[in-house]
Amino acid sequence: MSMPAEALQAAQFGVVGLGVMGENLAFNIEEHGFPVSVWNLETEWVDKFMKKSTGKRFIGTKTLKDFTQSLARPRRILIMIKAGDPVDQTLEKLAPLLEPGDIVIDGGNSWFKDTQRREAAMRGKLNFFGMGVSGGEEGARHGPSLMPGGSREGYEHVKPILQAIAAKTDSGPCVTYVGPDGAGHFVKMVHNGIEYGDMQLIAEAYDILRKGIGFSAAELADTFAEWNRGPLESYLIEITSQIFRVVDPETKKPLVDEILDKAGQKGTGKWTAQVALDLAVAIPTIAAAIDARVLSSMKDERLKAAKILHGPKASSSGDKKELKSAVRDALYASKICSYAQGMSLIGAGSAEYKWNIDLKEMARIWKGGCIIRARFLDTIMQAYERQPSLPNLLLDPEFSSRISAAQPAWRKVVSLAAESGIPIPAMSASLAYFDSYRSANLPQNLTQGQRDFFGAHTYERVDKPGQGFVHSDWQQLLGNKK
């Protein structure tokens, strides 16, 4: 479809890809006063979109040439398509139609190293951005959390639009300049890892309340609603309380009980674990959450194992109110550890790739729009305000005080779960992380001894600090002749 001459240069923003996220972001942008041009590989999607948007300031285009010609300069284009090869293929077709200074933003869940590669390849031809978008369908339509990474100069051209469409909180619009090249997609990847940890910790709290204490769906709904009025207040806690209130129209039972216990994942959690290993950052809570999803997917195997492998019967004779309070404290302390791990990973990535990411700003832009939005993020912002170079949230006086207060209940819950045979991999991992991090001495002196014994990998001596690595002839010291 050719563009009428009067339509050329009319749009302030362009959207490529009219799936759920692309469509909702297009409506969001237009509603904030910016005429939008749209294009989709399947041209019938453009027709359907234009029928939905009668009377609004949209330009529907059928070719990329018409699409690029319909945009005011510098062109500002958001690509909302499947990550991977489709992004490269679209860029290959789009780049020749653009000019230096034009801005292309990949808003999908792309691997941050792909974003680094694309940004380097496009440098001098156009400004390429990788932008994390969190909040799902609802967030895209009414205000997401946005994490853009690219050139600072390019950001200034898209800043007014991104600030207009982002979620708003008492701390401002939930968008900021994250850093160069892949910084935005890196932060979104870690955000998703934290999300995995958060969801698993909530699932474990639910399992203890259900199996260990015997809470009904109604009691669970009331409990999570109560917790959502305190320090645990968050989007995930809120929707958890609502989920427990929904009754299945067919069985008249709580709908949650009719859902198969197999969790899916799209890959960003796995990437978080891989990158953490590459950067030597411990994220045991997030890794445990990923493992839990993998184990949940082995439903058939678990059904067989349940008939062969037996453990203790899950039950508790303690005071319900007291145990509920203990689970709340355990959830809160574990959550602190999960966020501490995620923020440490962002800090390590920032140092490795020289991105200069402001961790306080990351907490700020997650306060609204995104899935992990929570009251808790205010406390994280304050921690980085007190000490911008804080190496770990556990070292902040506010967090160290809160986690110390929660310790007795936390340990009680982990013990109760172990005694009852209730798997709580993420809570247990959080506690082990806390105990490891606070330990002046760990047993890895033995590990180093073993490595030197069988592989001559050397070790450092505690009585000779700074004098380098040494090797011992263990067999000779044992008096064994070679």
N, C-alpha and C positions, 0 to 999 in steps of 0.2 A: 504494500500500500504506500503510495507516494504521499509526502507531506505537503500540505498547502503552503505556499510561500509565506503567508502571514503567520504561520505557526512556528516558523524557524526562529531560533534564538529565544523561544518563549519560556522554556523550562529552566528553573534554577537548580534542579537536581535530577539525576537519572537513576533508575533502578533496573538492574538486569536480574531476571529470575523472579517469577510471580508465584512461587510456592507459598505456603502459609506465612513464613517469616517475611519474605520479600513483599508480599501483598500488604501485610499489616504495617510494615515499616513505611511503605509508600503512602498509605492512608494517613499514618501519623505525621509524616513530613508535610503532606498537602494541607492537613488540618492546621498546621502551624504557620501557614502563610506562604509556603514555597511551592510554586507550580512544579509538577513532576512529570518527566517523560519516562515511559516504561517500555521494556522489550523482553521477550521471552523466546527461547529457541523454538518451542511449539507455538506457532503464531495464533492458534485457536485460543490459547490461554490469554492472549492480549485482548481478543474479542470479548471473552467472558469477563475479563477485568473491566473493560470499558463499559460494558452493560451495567455492571454493579456501581459504577462511579459516575453516573449521569449527573451533570450539573456541577461537577467538581473540576478543579484545574489540573487535568491529566491529559497527556498526549500519548496516544497509543501508536507505537511504531512497529513495522513488520520487518525492517532491515536494520542492521547495525549502522549503516551509513545514515539513514534517516534519523536514527536514534541520536547519533553523535551530532548531527547538524541541528537537532532541535534544542540543544543545550547552550545556555549562556556560558561565556568563557571567564575565567578558567572553568572547564567542564568539571563537574563533581558527580562521580558515578559510584554507586554502591552495587557490588555483585553479591547476590544471595543465592548461590547454587551449591551443589554438592562439592565437598572438598576433594582435592586430588587432581587427577587429570582434567576434569571439566574446567577447573579454574585456569590451568595452563592453556587449554584449547581456546577458551573465551578470550583470554589475554592476547593470544596470537592473532585472533581476528580483530580485536578491538584496538590494539596499540597502533597499527598503521593509520587509523582514522583519527588519532589524537595528536596533540601538540605538546611541546614542553610547557610545564606549568599546570597541565590538566591533572586531575586527581582521580585515581581509581582505588576504591576501598573494597577489600575482600572481607565480607562480614560473616563468612562461614567458619566452621571449626577446623581451620587448616592447621597442619603441623607447622610449628613456628620456624623450623629450618627451611621449609618450603617458602615461607613468607620472606625469610632472609634472602634466599636465592632469587625470588621474583623481584624483590625490591632492588637488589644489586643489578639485575638484568635490565630493569626499567629506568634506572637512574640516568638522568640526562634526557630521557625521552618523555617521562611523566613522573608524577609523584605517586608511588604505590604504597598503600597502607594495608596492614592486616589489623582488623578490628574485632575484638571479642564482643559478642552481643549476648547478654544474659537476661532471662526473664520469660522465655518461651513465647507462645502466641500472644498471651495477654500483655506481657511486657512490651513486645514489639509494637502492639497497637496503641498502648496508652502510656508507655514510658519505660524503656529498658535501662539497664546499666551497660554503658559502652566503654570499651577498653581499646582505643586506637593507638597503633604504633606505626611510625613513619617519619617523614621529615617534619621538623618543627614549623618550617615555613608553610608547608602544605597544610598542616593542621590549622593554621590561622584562617585559611580559606573555608574550611568546613566547620570550624568551631561554632559559629552562630547557629547553624542548622542542628548540629549534634547536641548543643546545649538546649535548644528549643524542644527537641523530641525526647530527650532523656528524662528518666524519672527525677522527681525533685524531693529533697528532704530538707530538714532545717539546716543542713550543712551545704546546701546548694545542689546544682544539677549533677546527676550521677554519671559524669563523663569527665575525663581529664586527658591531657597528653601523657601517655605512659612512657614513651621513649622511642628510640630509633628502630628501624626495620622490624624484627620479629617480636619486639617487646610486648605489644598488645596481645598477640596470640599466645605468647608464653604465659602471661598473667591469666588469660582466660582458661588455659589448660590447667594451671594450678588451682584456679577458682573451682573448676569442675572436680579436681581431686579432693579439695576441701568439702565440696558438696557430697561426694561419695562417702567421705568420713562422717559427715554430719548425719546423713541418712542412715548409715549403718549403726551409728551410736543410738539414734532414736529407735531403730528396729530392735536393738538389743535391750533397751530400756523397756520397750513394749513386751518383749519375750519374757523378761524377768517378772514384770507385773502380771502377765497372763499365766505363765506356767509356774513361776515360783511363788506367787502370792494369790493367784486365783481371781484376778480382776475380770469382771464382765466387760463387754463392749461399752456399756453405758458408764461404768466406773472409769474405764480408760479414757473415754471422751471427756469426762469431767476433770480427770487428772491432768491431761494435757492442756485443757482450757485454763485450768488453774495455773499451771506452769507458764503458760503464755502471758500471764499477768505479772510475772516476776523477771528475774535476770535472764531466764531462758527464752524470753519473748522473741519470736522469730516467725518468718513465713512458714518454715517447715513444721514447727511445733503447732502453729495455728491450723494448717491443713490436716495435720495428723489428728487433732481433736475432732475436726469435721468429718474425716473419713470414718471414724468409729461410730458416728451418729447415723450413717447411711444404712438403710435396711434394703436388702435385695428384694425387688418386687416379686420375684419368682418363688424363692424359698422362705421369705419372711424372716430370714436370719441376717445378722450383720453382713453387709456385702464384703467386707474385708476377709471374712472367713471363707468366702467362696472363690477367692483369688488364689491361683496356683502360685506356690512359693518358689518361682524361678525368676530371678531378676535379670534384666538385660543391661547391656552397656554399649556405648558407641565408640569407645576407643580412647577418649581423652584421659580417662582415669589410668589406663595402661601406660599412656605416654608419660603421665606424671611420674609414675613409678620408675620408668626407664630413665628419664632425665635425672631423677633424684639419685639413682645409682651412678650415672655418668658424673654428676657433680659432687658425689660423696656426701649427700645430705640424707639423714635418717628421717623417714616418714612412715614409721611402722603402723600408725593408726590408719592412714590412707591406704597403705599396702594391704592391711588386714581387711579393709572394706572391699577392695578389689577381689581379694581371695574369697571373701564371703559370697560375692556375686557368682564367682566361678563355681564354688561348691554348691550354691543353690541351683545352678543350671544342671547339676548331675542328679536330677530328681529320680530317675529310674534306678540308678546305682545306689542312691541313698535309701530307697524303699527296700532294696535287697539287703543292704547293710543293717537296716533297722531290725531285721528278723534274726540276724546273726550276732551283732555286737550289742551288748547290753550295758547299761550304766545305772546310776541311782535314779530313783523316782523323784521328779521335780516337785518339791513341796516345801512350805515353810510354816512354822507354827508361831512365828513372831507377830508382834502387833502390826496390823495392816498400815496404820497411819505412820508409824515409825519407819517401816520398811519403804513406804512410798517416798518419804522424805529422803531416805538414804539413796534411793535410786535417782532421785532428782539431783542430789549432790554429786553422785558418781557420773551422771550424764554431763553435768556442768564442768567438772574437773577434766573429764575425758575430752570434752569439746575444746577446752583451753589448749590441751596438748595437740589436738588436731590442727587448730589454727596456728599454733606456734610452729608446727612442722611446715605448714604451707607457706607462712610468711618467711621462714628461714630459707625455703627453697626459692622463693622469688628473690630474696636478697642475694643468694648465691648465683642465680642466673643473671641478675643485674651486674654483679661484679665480674662474672665470667665474660659477658658480652659487652661490658662497658655501656650499659643502658642508663645508669643513674636513676633507677626507679624510686619514686618517693612512696615508701610503704604506708605512710599515714594517708596519702591520697588514695591508695588502693582500698584501704578500709573505708574511706569516705564514700567512694563511688559504689561500693557494695551495699551501702545502707538502704538503698531503694532500688526497685525494679528487678533486681536479680533474685535467684532462688535462695541464696544464702543470706539474704538481708535479715538483720537481727539487731536488737538493742546492744548486744555484745560488742558490735563493731565500734560503738562510741568509746568503749573502754580501750579497744585496740588503738584507736586514733589518739587517745590521751597518752597511751604508753609511748607511741612514737613522737608525740609532741614533747614529752619529758626527755626522751633520748632518741633522736632521729637515727643514730647508728646502733640502736639496741640489737644485739646479736640473736636474742631469743626472747619471746614474750614471757617465758617463765622467770626471767631475771627482773622483770618490771615489778616494783614493790606492790602495786595493786594486785597483779595477777598472782604473785608469789603468796600474798596474804590470803587471797581467795582460795587458792588451791590447797594451802595448808589447812584452812578451816574445813575444807571438804574431805580431807584425807581419811579420817576415821570411817566415814560413811562409804567412801569410795572402796576402801580395802574390805569393808564388811560385805559390800555388794559383790565384788569380784570373788570373794571367798564363798558366799552363798551360792553364786552361779556355779562355781567349780564343784561344790558339794552336791548340788542338785543336778549336775550334768547338763546345764544350760550353756550352750556355746556363746561366749561374748568376746570374740577375737579382737574387736576394735577397742573395747573398754580395757581388756587385759593388756593390749599393746600400748595403750595410753599410759597405764600405770607403770608398765615396764620401762617405757620411755622416760617417764618422770623419775623413777628410781635410778635408772642408768645415768640420766643427766645430772642428778644431784649427788652421784657417788664420786668421791675423790679417788677411789681405787676400784677398778673393775678387774675381772679375772682374765683379761686378755694378756696379762703377763705370761700366763701359762700357754695361751695360744701362740704367742711369740716364741716361747721356748720350744714348743712342738714344731713350729715352722723352721726354726733354726736346726733342730735335731734332725728332721728328715730331709730338709732341703737347703740347709746352709743359707737361710734367708736373712740372717743377722738380727740383732736386737740392740736397743739402747739400755744402758745401765742407769738405775735410779741414783746410785751413789756417785756417778760421774756425768752430771748433766752437761749437755752441750758438747760432749766429746765425740759424738758421732756413733756410728753403728759398729758393733763387734760380732764376731762369730766364736762360738765355743766348740771344741772337739768333745762332744758329749760322751762318746764311747771311751775316749782316753780318761776323762774325768771319772767315769764309772769304773775305770781300771780294766776295761776290756781291751785285749790285744787285737790288733787288726790282722 
